[in-house]
Amino acid sequence: MSTQQKCTPVTPSAGPSSAEAMMKSTIIGLYDEFKGNIGGKLADYIPELAKVAPDQFGVALTSNQGKTVWIGDASAPSPSSPSPRP
C-alpha cells in the first residue's frame, strides 16, 4: 500500500475523534507557521532533489497508532535521499 493511500488530507469534517481533531489542529498550526519560510538553500548537490519545485511545501503527521494526516504538498511524490552510513 502506498503512503498516499494511508494518508488523510486535512479537511473540515463532521465529528472527528478528539485525537484526530488534535492532529488536525497541530498540523494546521505547523503549516501556517512555516509555509512562508523561504530561507535556506535547495539541496542541489543531490541531482534528484535539485529537480523538486522549490515552492512545494507540505506537512504530514503520523500518530503512534498509524493514523496519518497531511496538508499542502505532503502527498506530492518525493525523491528518496541517500541514507547516512555508519
DSSP file (Angstrom, degrees, kcal/mol; ACC not computed):
  #  RESIDUE AA STRUCTURE BP1 BP2  ACC     N-H-->O    O-->H-N    N-H-->O    O-->H-N    TCO  KAPPA ALPHA  PHI   PSI    X-CA   Y-CA   Z-CA
    1    1 A M              0   0    0      0, 0.0     2,-0.1     0, 0.0     5,-0.0   0.000 360.0 360.0 360.0 134.0    0.0    0.0    0.0
    2    2 A S     >  -     0   0    0      1,-0.1     4,-0.9     3,-0.0     3,-0.5  -0.378 360.0-116.7 -77.4 159.4    1.4    3.4   -0.9
    3    3 A T  H >> S+     0   0    0      1,-0.2     4,-1.1     2,-0.2     3,-0.7   0.876 114.0  60.8 -61.1 -37.8    1.8    6.2    1.7
    4    4 A Q  H 34 S+     0   0    0      1,-0.3     3,-0.4     2,-0.2    -1,-0.2   0.851 100.4  54.3 -61.2 -34.6   -0.7    8.3   -0.2
    5    5 A Q  H 34 S+     0   0    0     -3,-0.5    -1,-0.3     1,-0.2    -2,-0.2   0.807 109.3  47.6 -69.7 -28.7   -3.4    5.7    0.3
    6    6 A K  H << S+     0   0    0     -4,-0.9    62,-0.6    -3,-0.7    -1,-0.2   0.643  97.5  90.0 -86.1 -15.0   -2.9    5.6    4.1
    7    7 A C  E  <  -a   68   0A   0     -4,-1.1    62,-0.2    -3,-0.4    55,-0.0  -0.486  61.8-150.4 -87.2 152.5   -2.9    9.4    4.5
    8    8 A T  E     -a   69   0A   0     60,-1.6    62,-2.0    -2,-0.2     2,-0.1  -0.986  18.7-129.5-120.0 121.9   -5.9   11.6    5.1
    9    9 A P  E     -a   70   0A   0      0, 0.0     2,-0.8     0, 0.0    62,-0.2  -0.393  31.0-106.1 -67.2 149.2   -5.9   15.2    3.8
   10   10 A V        +     0   0    0     60,-2.5    62,-0.2    -2,-0.1    59,-0.0  -0.676  61.6 144.7 -79.5 111.6   -6.8   17.8    6.4
   11   11 A T        -     0   0    0     -2,-0.8     2,-0.1    60,-0.1    13,-0.0  -0.962  58.5 -84.7-140.7 156.1  -10.2   19.0    5.5
   12   12 A P        +     0   0    0      0, 0.0     2,-0.3     0, 0.0    -2,-0.0  -0.421  56.2 175.3 -61.1 135.4  -13.2   20.1    7.6
   13   13 A S        -     0   0    0     -2,-0.1     2,-0.6     3,-0.0    -3,-0.0  -0.974  34.2-103.5-141.9 157.2  -15.2   17.0    8.7
   14   14 A A  S    S-     0   0    0     -2,-0.3     0, 0.0     1,-0.2     0, 0.0  -0.704  92.4 -13.1 -84.3 122.2  -18.1   16.3   10.9
   15   15 A G  S    S-     0   0    0     -2,-0.6    -1,-0.2     1,-0.1     3,-0.1   0.875  72.5-175.1  64.3  48.9  -17.3   14.9   14.3
   16   16 A P        -     0   0    0      0, 0.0    -1,-0.1     0, 0.0    -3,-0.0  -0.401  37.2 -96.0 -69.0 155.4  -13.6   13.8   14.1
   17   17 A S     >  -     0   0    0      1,-0.1     4,-2.8    -2,-0.1     5,-0.2  -0.228  35.9-107.7 -62.8 162.3  -12.4   12.0   17.2
   18   18 A S  H  > S+     0   0    0      1,-0.2     4,-2.2     2,-0.2     5,-0.1   0.867 121.2  51.6 -63.1 -35.5  -10.6   14.1   19.8
   19   19 A A  H  > S+     0   0    0      2,-0.2     4,-2.2     1,-0.2    -1,-0.2   0.925 112.3  45.2 -66.3 -44.1   -7.2   12.6   18.8
   20   20 A E  H  > S+     0   0    0      2,-0.2     4,-2.7     1,-0.2    -2,-0.2   0.895 112.0  52.2 -66.0 -39.9   -7.8   13.3   15.1
   21   21 A A  H  X S+     0   0    0     -4,-2.8     4,-2.5     1,-0.2    -1,-0.2   0.900 109.9  49.0 -62.6 -40.3   -9.0   16.8   15.9
   22   22 A M  H  X S+     0   0    0     -4,-2.2     4,-2.5     2,-0.2    -2,-0.2   0.903 111.1  49.9 -65.7 -41.2   -5.8   17.4   17.9
   23   23 A M  H  X S+     0   0    0     -4,-2.2     4,-2.7     2,-0.2     5,-0.2   0.933 112.6  47.1 -62.0 -45.7   -3.7   16.1   15.0
   24   24 A K  H  X S+     0   0    0     -4,-2.7     4,-2.3     1,-0.2     5,-0.2   0.912 112.5  49.1 -63.3 -42.9   -5.5   18.3   12.5
   25   25 A S  H  X S+     0   0    0     -4,-2.5     4,-2.0    -5,-0.2    -1,-0.2   0.915 113.2  47.7 -62.3 -43.1   -5.2   21.3   14.8
   26   26 A T  H  X S+     0   0    0     -4,-2.5     4,-2.4     1,-0.2    -2,-0.2   0.925 112.9  46.8 -63.3 -46.4   -1.4   20.6   15.3
   27   27 A I  H  X S+     0   0    0     -4,-2.7     4,-2.5     1,-0.2    -1,-0.2   0.865 111.1  51.2 -69.8 -35.4   -0.7   20.1   11.6
   28   28 A I  H  X S+     0   0    0     -4,-2.3     4,-2.7    -5,-0.2    -1,-0.2   0.909 110.8  50.1 -65.5 -41.1   -2.6   23.3   10.5
   29   29 A G  H  X S+     0   0    0     -4,-2.0     4,-2.1    -5,-0.2    -2,-0.2   0.917 112.4  46.1 -62.0 -44.5   -0.7   25.3   13.1
   30   30 A L  H  X S+     0   0    0     -4,-2.4     4,-2.1     2,-0.2     5,-0.2   0.920 113.1  49.8 -64.3 -43.9    2.7   23.9   11.8
   31   31 A Y  H  X S+     0   0    0     -4,-2.5     4,-2.1     1,-0.2    -2,-0.2   0.943 112.8  46.1 -60.0 -49.4    1.7   24.5    8.2
   32   32 A D  H  < S+     0   0    0     -4,-2.7     4,-0.3     1,-0.2    -1,-0.2   0.865 113.1  51.0 -63.2 -36.4    0.6   28.1    8.9
   33   33 A E  H  < S+     0   0    0     -4,-2.1    -1,-0.2    -5,-0.2    -2,-0.2   0.879 123.2  26.1 -68.7 -38.3    3.8   28.8   10.9
   34   34 A F  H >< S+     0   0    0     -4,-2.1     3,-1.8    -5,-0.1    -2,-0.2   0.534  91.1  93.2-108.4  -7.0    6.3   27.5    8.4
   35   35 A K  T 3< S+     0   0    0     -4,-2.1    -1,-0.1     1,-0.3    -3,-0.1   0.785  89.9  49.3 -63.0 -26.6    4.6   27.9    4.9
   36   36 A G  T 3  S+     0   0    0     -4,-0.3     2,-0.7    -3,-0.2    -1,-0.3   0.464  80.6 114.5 -89.6  -1.2    6.2   31.3    4.4
   37   37 A N    <   +     0   0    0     -3,-1.8    -3,-0.0     1,-0.2    -4,-0.0  -0.593  27.9 161.1 -75.0 110.8    9.7   30.3    5.3
   38   38 A I        +     0   0    0     -2,-0.7    -1,-0.2    17,-0.0    -3,-0.0   0.190  33.6 120.9-113.8  14.7   11.8   30.6    2.2
   39   39 A G        +     0   0    0      2,-0.1     2,-0.1     0, 0.0    -2,-0.0  -0.209  48.6  41.4 -72.6 167.7   15.2   30.7    3.9
   40   40 A G  S    S-     0   0    0      2,-0.0     2,-0.4     1,-0.0    -2,-0.0  -0.318  83.7 -81.6  90.2-174.2   17.9   28.2    3.2
   41   41 A K        -     0   0    0     -2,-0.1    -2,-0.1     0, 0.0     2,-0.0  -0.983  36.6-108.8-134.2 141.6   19.2   26.6    0.0
   42   42 A L        -     0   0    0     -2,-0.4     2,-2.3     1,-0.1     3,-0.2  -0.361  37.2-109.3 -65.6 150.0   17.9   23.7   -2.0
   43   43 A A    >   +     0   0    0      1,-0.2     3,-1.5     6,-0.1     7,-0.2  -0.473  54.9 158.9 -80.1  70.4   20.0   20.5   -1.9
   44   44 A D  T 3   +     0   0    0     -2,-2.3    -1,-0.2     1,-0.3     6,-0.1   0.566  60.0  75.4 -75.8  -6.7   21.2   21.0   -5.5
   45   45 A Y  T 3  S+     0   0    0     -3,-0.2    -1,-0.3     1,-0.1     3,-0.1   0.580  88.0  66.8 -78.4  -9.3   24.2   18.7   -4.9
   46   46 A I  S X> S-     0   0    0     -3,-1.5     4,-1.9     1,-0.1     3,-0.8  -0.943  83.2-148.7-109.4 107.6   21.8   15.8   -5.0
   47   47 A P  H 3> S+     0   0    0      0, 0.0     4,-0.7     0, 0.0    -1,-0.1   0.823  93.2  49.4 -49.5 -43.7   20.5   15.6   -8.6
   48   48 A E  H >4 S+     0   0    0      1,-0.2     3,-0.7     2,-0.2     4,-0.3   0.882 111.9  48.4 -66.3 -36.9   17.0   14.2   -7.8
   49   49 A L  H X4 S+     0   0    0     -3,-0.8     3,-1.2     1,-0.2    -1,-0.2   0.813 102.3  63.4 -72.3 -28.9   16.4   16.9   -5.1
   50   50 A A  H 3< S+     0   0    0     -4,-1.9    -1,-0.2     1,-0.2    -2,-0.2   0.724  97.9  58.3 -65.5 -20.6   17.6   19.6   -7.4
   51   51 A K  T << S+     0   0    0     -3,-0.7    -1,-0.2    -4,-0.7     2,-0.2   0.591  81.9 104.9 -85.1 -11.7   14.6   18.7   -9.6
   52   52 A V  S <  S-     0   0    0     -3,-1.2    26,-0.0    -4,-0.3   -10,-0.0  -0.503  83.3-107.0 -75.1 135.9   12.0   19.3   -6.9
   53   53 A A    >   -     0   0    0     -2,-0.2     3,-1.6     1,-0.2    -1,-0.1  -0.431  22.9-141.3 -62.1 127.2    9.9   22.6   -7.3
   54   54 A P  T 3  S+     0   0    0      0, 0.0    -1,-0.2     0, 0.0    -2,-0.1   0.677  96.3  61.4 -68.7 -15.8   11.2   25.0   -4.6
   55   55 A D  T 3  S+     0   0    0      2,-0.0     2,-0.3   -17,-0.0    -2,-0.1   0.445  76.8 111.1 -90.9   1.6    7.6   26.2   -3.9
   56   56 A Q    <   +     0   0    0     -3,-1.6     2,-0.3    16,-0.1    16,-0.0  -0.562  40.4 165.6 -73.7 136.9    6.3   22.8   -2.8
   57   57 A F        +     0   0    0     -2,-0.3    16,-2.8     2,-0.0     2,-0.3  -0.945   2.3 148.7-153.7 132.1    5.5   22.7    0.9
   58   58 A G  E     -B   72   0A   0     -2,-0.3     2,-0.4    15,-0.3    14,-0.2  -0.983  27.1-145.5-156.3 162.3    3.6   20.2    3.0
   59   59 A V  E     -B   71   0A   0     12,-2.0    12,-2.0    -2,-0.3     2,-0.4  -0.999  11.6-171.5-134.3 135.1    3.4   18.7    6.4
   60   60 A A  E     -B   70   0A   0     -2,-0.4     2,-0.4    10,-0.2    10,-0.2  -0.970   2.4-167.6-125.3 144.6    2.4   15.2    7.4
   61   61 A L  E     -B   69   0A   0      8,-2.7     8,-2.3    -2,-0.4     2,-0.4  -0.998   1.0-166.0-134.8 129.1    1.9   13.9   10.9
   62   62 A T  E     -B   68   0A   0     -2,-0.4     6,-0.2     6,-0.2     2,-0.1  -0.964  13.4-140.9-119.2 130.5    1.5   10.2   11.9
   63   63 A S    >   -     0   0    0      4,-3.0     3,-1.7    -2,-0.4   -44,-0.0  -0.292  31.7-104.5 -79.2 169.2    0.2    9.1   15.3
   64   64 A N  T 3  S+     0   0    0      1,-0.3    -1,-0.1     2,-0.1    -2,-0.0   0.569 123.2  59.6 -72.4  -6.3    1.6    6.1   17.2
   65   65 A Q  T 3  S-     0   0    0      2,-0.1    -1,-0.3     0, 0.0    -2,-0.0   0.360 123.5-104.8 -96.9   2.9   -1.5    4.2   16.1
   66   66 A G  S <  S+     0   0    0     -3,-1.7     2,-0.5     1,-0.3    -2,-0.1   0.515  71.9 143.9  90.0   5.0   -0.6    4.7   12.4
   67   67 A K        -     0   0    0    -60,-0.0    -4,-3.0     2,-0.0     2,-0.4  -0.683  30.2-166.1 -79.4 126.1   -3.1    7.4   11.6
   68   68 A T  E     -aB   7  62A   0    -62,-0.6   -60,-1.6    -2,-0.5     2,-0.3  -0.954  11.6-179.6-118.8 132.8   -1.6   10.0    9.2
   69   69 A V  E     -aB   8  61A   0     -8,-2.3    -8,-2.7    -2,-0.4     2,-0.3  -0.937   9.0-175.1-122.6 151.1   -3.0   13.4    8.3
   70   70 A W  E     -aB   9  60A   0    -62,-2.0   -60,-2.5    -2,-0.3     2,-0.3  -0.960  11.8-166.5-144.6 162.0   -1.4   15.8    5.8
   71   71 A I  E >   + B   0  59A   0    -12,-2.0   -12,-2.0    -2,-0.3     3,-0.7  -0.987  57.8   1.8-146.2 150.2   -1.8   19.3    4.4
   72   72 A G  E >  S- B   0  58A   0     -2,-0.3     3,-0.5   -14,-0.2   -14,-0.3  -0.489 123.9 -17.9  76.1-141.4   -0.3   21.1    1.5
   73   73 A D  G >  S+     0   0    0    -16,-2.8     3,-1.8     1,-0.2   -15,-0.3   0.101  95.2 117.6 -89.7  22.1    2.0   19.3   -0.9
   74   74 A A  G <  S+     0   0    0     -3,-0.7    -1,-0.2     1,-0.3   -16,-0.1   0.708  73.9  54.3 -65.2 -18.6    2.8   16.5    1.5
   75   75 A S  G <  S+     0   0    0     -3,-0.5    -1,-0.3     2,-0.1    -2,-0.1   0.485  82.4 113.0 -93.4  -1.6    1.3   13.9   -0.8
   76   76 A A  S <  S-     0   0    0     -3,-1.8   -18,-0.0     1,-0.1    -3,-0.0  -0.413  81.5 -98.4 -66.4 143.2    3.5   15.0   -3.7
   77   77 A P        -     0   0    0      0, 0.0    -1,-0.1     0, 0.0    -2,-0.1  -0.353  43.6-163.1 -61.0 141.8    6.0   12.4   -4.8
   78   78 A S        -     0   0    0     -3,-0.1     2,-0.1    -4,-0.1   -29,-0.1  -0.980  18.9-115.3-129.6 143.2    9.4   12.9   -3.4
   79   79 A P        -     0   0    0      0, 0.0     2,-0.3     0, 0.0   -27,-0.0  -0.402  34.6-112.0 -70.8 150.9   12.7   11.5   -4.4
   80   80 A S        -     0   0    0     -2,-0.1   -32,-0.1     1,-0.0   -31,-0.1  -0.646  31.1-144.1 -82.4 142.0   14.5    9.3   -1.9
   81   81 A S        -     0   0    0     -2,-0.3    -3,-0.0     1,-0.1    -1,-0.0  -0.697  27.9 -87.3-104.0 158.6   17.6   10.7   -0.5
   82   82 A P        -     0   0    0      0, 0.0    -1,-0.1     0, 0.0   -36,-0.0  -0.298  41.5-126.3 -63.0 146.3   20.8    8.9    0.4
   83   83 A S        -     0   0    0      1,-0.1     2,-0.1    -3,-0.0    -3,-0.0  -0.733  25.2-109.2 -92.1 141.5   20.9    7.4    3.9
   84   84 A P        -     0   0    0      0, 0.0    -1,-0.1     0, 0.0     0, 0.0  -0.396  32.5-141.5 -65.4 147.1   23.9    8.2    6.1
   85   85 A R              0   0    0      1,-0.1     0, 0.0    -2,-0.1     0, 0.0  -0.877 360.0 360.0-111.7 144.5   26.2    5.3    6.7
   86   86 A P              0   0    0      0, 0.0    -1,-0.1     0, 0.0     0, 0.0   0.515 360.0 360.0 -68.0 360.0   27.9    4.4   10.0
